[in-house]
Amino acid sequence: MTPEEIMALRRGSRLSLVQFSQEVGVSARTVSAWEWGTHKPNRHSLQALLRLHRNIREKKHKGSAMCAG
């Protein structure tokens, strides 16, 4: 996951940096380092990011289905 993708995921989640980092299970400083491209997520963190991405996508899909109904 690129720094841009991580930043877009955090912004799309509408969570603060601290809230997002808690969801992923890392410090806010770590998320900031990922977004700046100075560090990359390890395998465990990458899995957490992908889970969060999937959850956000599912919530948006459910929300749009409810509006269309």
C-alpha positions, -999 to 999 in steps of 0.1 A, spaced: 0 0 0 14 34 -10 16 64 12 -11 80 -9 -34 50 -5 -29 50 32 -37 87 34 -68 83 12 -79 54 34 -76 74 65 -94 104 50 -121 81 36 -126 65 70 -133 100 85 -113 90 115 -87 113 131 -51 102 129 -53 89 165 -85 71 159 -72 55 127 -40 44 143 -60 28 171 -81 9 146 -50 -4 129 -32 -11 162 -2 12 158 8 46 171 -3 78 154 34 85 147 36 52 128 7 61 106 22 95 99 55 78 89 35 56 65 18 86 50 50 105 46 66 74 30 95 71 55 83 37 67 61 10 53 35 -11 71 47 -46 81 26 -76 72 4 -75 103 -3 -38 99 -10 -42 62 -36 -69 70 -52 -45 95 -53 -18 68 -68 -41 43 -95 -52 68 -103 -16 76 -105 -8 39 -129 -37 34 -151 -26 63 -153 10 51 -162 -2 16 -189 -25 29 -204 4 50 -205 27 20 -221 0 -1 -247 -7 25 -254 30 29 -258 35 -9 -281 5 -11 -303 20 17 -305 53 -2 -314 36 -34 -341 14 -17 
